[in-house]
Amino acid sequence: MLPPTTPASQAGILHGRNDGIAGFRWYEKSTAKLMVANHPDDAAEIVRRVSDGAGLLVDNGASVGNLMTGDAPRCYLTMATIGQGAPADDWRRLSGFMAGSVNYLRLLV
């Protein structure tokens, strides 16, 4: 059994397939490239390879703190999308989150 934080596990859970993911890092002879799952460009390439556009989070889901996106329309701190920059409404969402005092405790915990 794979730990849920590995790219193969996350791809399997969020995208329904994990073929071609040899581990956390691997060397591809065909491209002469070292793939490392926690590098934004490599994570985006892994998602490109395994995604069919119908991932687990495609229906109004959110990917938070993952390696893979699950085809979520909203991704925050997700390695595969972190290189794309923040969505335009991130500041508004963060301000709304910080407006409630209980959220400070949630953030701390």
Protein Blocks (a to p, Z undefined) as FASTA:
>chain_A
ZZfkbmklmmmmmnopaghiabjbdcdfklopacdfkbfklmmmmmmmmpgoiafklnop
acehiablnlpabdghifklmmnopafklmmmmmmmmmpmklmmmmmZZ
